Amino acid sequence: MLPALIVVLAAALWAIQAVGAQLECVDAARAAARAAARGEPLDKVQEAARSATRPEAGIHITRSGRQTKVEITMQVRPAWATRLPAVTVTASATSGTEQ
């Protein structure tokens, strides 16, 4: 019974890690979308978003005349099992571009 309990605990910890990464992505995307919509340079916005997430996160910023959209994608893998497949977490935020 103890091995089964350890497996369940490990899976729960991995799920918590994935949810934490998702929340990182959401917060970074929201802050980056607000900054880009205000007209800040996109390279500075991308740098700020990268500092709020992990260095390997993919950040895609689209700014048009009406909307600014930021998408952040990250691969999450449990630290204790590098052979398991990674889980992809994605967050996006859209803000009206200020004129």
Summary of the structure (lengths in Angstrom):
residues: 99
radius of gyration: 16.7
end to end distance: 62.5
largest distance: 62.5
contacts: 276
relative contact order: 0.21
helix: 47%
strand: 26%
